[in-house]
Amino acid sequence: MSKGAESRSGRWASGRGIWRPGKPVKSASPMNAPLEDLLSLEFERLGVSLQPVQKAFFLTYLREIQRWNRVVNLTGLRDEAGIIRSLFAAAALWPLPQEEPGGRFLDVGSGAGIPGIPLKILHPEGTWTLLERSRRKASFLKHMAALLGLPGLHVVGADLQELARDESWRGQFQVVVSRAALKLPRLVSSCLPLMSPGGVLITQKGEGFEQEIAQASGRCERFGGDLEGVQEILSPWGARLRFVTIRRRGL
């Protein structure tokens, strides 16, 4: 494994990064070999070399998304290749701050667990809280957390504003991520109080993000945040991903 790939996919051989799941995830069976190869290929296109245990986690996750998607609208993607590329591998493109590998992360509007669960699999040191207000989706996330048995993976079934009003959550997170779940002004006003000084909010945005940034400028000033930048990343599959980063000012 290259040094760059090792830093992105975590430490597995020894030390704090090693996982001891409550319920061991089985290795891929021969029938899953094509999917395992596809997983490896798509992540390798991003410079990430998956360990066998990571592949097992992703294959289990893929199976459960497809199973639950029959009754809970987790994603519009139905084919394995689309889920692996657009949900799993694309999560590795999120520009997480390198100084916070073992920090506390919040995934707002996690839905099917994207990007929180793939990022937790890739970065085992961090502690992740998945926030989802839909009761059915939160049930899926709790099921996945129990099935994978990943230490430092928690699910909260609540609305973002409800969490922001709870004093016990104030200043708890170094990094907050949101995959286009909410408009930027609402994210700023609700997420900045949840972040520690110097923490960052990273949200994926589509067209019209400039207007959202303009609308959020007053909220940033009120809640002590600064626009750090807008980063565009072209994926190997031709998709253009846009990330807006806002940092909370230090005290």
Secondary structure as UniProt FT lines:
FT   HELIX           3..9
FT   TURN            16..17
FT   HELIX           30..32
FT   HELIX           33..44
FT   TURN            45..47
FT   HELIX           52..68
FT   TURN            69..71
FT   HELIX           80..83
FT   HELIX           84..88
FT   HELIX           89..93
FT   TURN            98..99
FT   TURN            101..102
FT   STRAND          104..108
FT   TURN            111..115
FT   HELIX           116..122
FT   TURN            124..125
FT   STRAND          127..131
FT   HELIX           135..148
FT   TURN            151..152
FT   STRAND          153..156
FT   HELIX           160..165
FT   HELIX           167..169
FT   TURN            170..171
FT   STRAND          173..178
FT   HELIX           184..191
FT   HELIX           192..194
FT   STRAND          195..205
FT   TURN            207..208
FT   HELIX           209..223
FT   STRAND          225..234
FT   TURN            236..237
FT   STRAND          240..248
//
